[in-house]
Amino acid sequence: MIITKKFESSAVNTFKIGDPKDFIYGKDEYLYTDNKNKYLDLVSGSAVTVLGHGNKEHIKITKQVLKSGIFHTGTRLTNKYREDLYLILDKVLPKNINTFHLVNSGSEAVETALKVVQYVTKKSGAISFTGGYHGRTIGALSVTHDKKLRTSFQTLKNNVFLPYPGTYKNNKEKYSEEECLTKIDNYFKKKKNLPPVAIIECIQAVSGIIIPSKKFIKAVFKILKKNNIYIIADEIWNGMGRTGRLFSFEKYDVKPDIVCLGKSLSATIPLSAVAAPKKLLKNWPPGIHTSTFQGNPIACALSKSTFDQILSKKLLVRVNKIEQIFKQFSSRITNYKYVGDVRVVGAQAGIEFLDKKNLPNKHIVNILVKTLLIKKIIVYAGGEKSNVLMLIPPIIIKYNNLKKALKIIEKEIISLN
Ligand SMILES: Cc1ncc(COP(=O)(O)O)c(C=O)c1O
């Protein structure tokens, strides 16, 4: 830890919640500092380790690939693991979203999706939404809404942020769905040179688990389609079962043109993907957009195993059960002092805290994160104003362990003064 403090770039989040723990091993929903001290992981490495830690199948498949001696081949050579992943992606995604471009991080997937549309349409610019989070590389940052993340950097021009319900329009008020739809309609009525592409999270994650209605998402998709705009569904956080469906757009009965996946796509080591129709991903020449580590055999094999486990172990049923547990918790705490809103979807909950003047209260979330860490429960702050306590357990978490942790969290909320 001292070495990390000395050498690591200060932009990394490592010391955000005080001096971090050195974990030496992980098993299921727990991380261990030694044989006696275990911490319940309610963050899943920022929505990555959807199957928890030390997953047996993951260990087995990693050993198998390592034993073959092929750690990496580069993209000019094919391998079985990459092909197996393509087959499963083809099987689980909508019918014509059947070509894929693998990369290494969520931001890189977003860059790739924006880039291919720009290449094919020869047009620049993108539509995204207030509260939307799509990553930190310059292209991805340009469609990420949070001003404080963008302000020191020269982001791309010609981008527009349309309003998304439930996000803050000022420090206190939030956009309603009707207001958003009117503003979106007006934008399309007035604007002549429309951007070729829009990127949307059907459920916003980093902004504090913001869950619009089906009516809203359907209306947005309809207007974007009517205006011939390619729609990128950013499933980097919410894909792979987090919301109770394999992809969150399925919950909304809408069909994007392009899907970005990352985080729990492998649920382990870095891997992300863009899935799109042939008219996009088969329409740019070899070498125009590559990356050294894309399609790494170990990452692909682990991703295939993650899909197999989610589907064969019927883990989406578990996600729905976890949602019920979160909903019971939500109904208990919703009227507690400082609790402004509790949002639950699938295996995740966002508890929004307000102060006495009903303004976002990040101070309380900060206190909760630190006190819960002392009680060996790992949670993070999220939300546009850092005033949302985020609970994102691995979907294999034992129900009783979750219930016990929620009781402790409830007690801590009650004791706030
Ligand atoms: C919805 C969404 N898109 C994109 C990203 C960026 O992914 P990465 O941090 O892997 O670049 C994130 C990260 O939190 C995300 O939640």
The ligand as an SDF file (V2000), in Angstrom:
LIG
                    3D

 16 16  0  0  0  0  0  0  0  0999 V2000
  -22.1370    2.3360  -18.7300 C   0  0  0  0  0  0  0  0  0  0  0  0
  -20.6450    2.4320  -18.8000 C   0  0  0  0  0  0  0  0  0  0  0  0
  -20.0590    2.6510  -19.9830 N   0  0  0  0  0  0  0  0  0  0  0  0
  -18.7240    2.7340  -20.1060 C   0  0  0  0  0  0  0  0  0  0  0  0
  -17.8980    2.6190  -19.0120 C   0  0  0  0  0  0  0  0  0  0  0  0
  -16.4110    2.7330  -19.1590 C   0  0  0  0  0  0  0  0  0  0  0  0
  -15.8190    1.4820  -18.9690 O   0  0  0  0  0  0  0  0  0  0  0  0
  -14.2670    1.3590  -18.5790 P   0  0  0  0  0  0  0  0  0  0  0  0
  -14.1160    1.9470  -17.2270 O   0  0  0  0  0  0  0  0  0  0  0  0
  -14.0050   -0.1230  -18.6250 O   0  0  0  0  0  0  0  0  0  0  0  0
  -13.5160    2.0980  -19.6140 O   0  0  0  0  0  0  0  0  0  0  0  0
  -18.4840    2.3950  -17.7500 C   0  0  0  0  0  0  0  0  0  0  0  0
  -17.6390    2.3010  -16.5470 C   0  0  0  0  0  0  0  0  0  0  0  0
  -18.0930    2.4140  -15.4290 O   0  0  0  0  0  0  0  0  0  0  0  0
  -19.8840    2.3030  -17.6370 C   0  0  0  0  0  0  0  0  0  0  0  0
  -20.5010    2.1030  -16.4630 O   0  0  0  0  0  0  0  0  0  0  0  0
  1  2  1  0
  2  3  1  0
  2 15  2  0
  3  4  2  0
  4  5  1  0
  5  6  1  0
  5 12  2  0
  6  7  1  0
  7  8  1  0
  8  9  2  0
  8 10  1  0
  8 11  1  0
 12 13  1  0
 12 15  1  0
 13 14  2  0
 15 16  1  0
M  END
$$$$
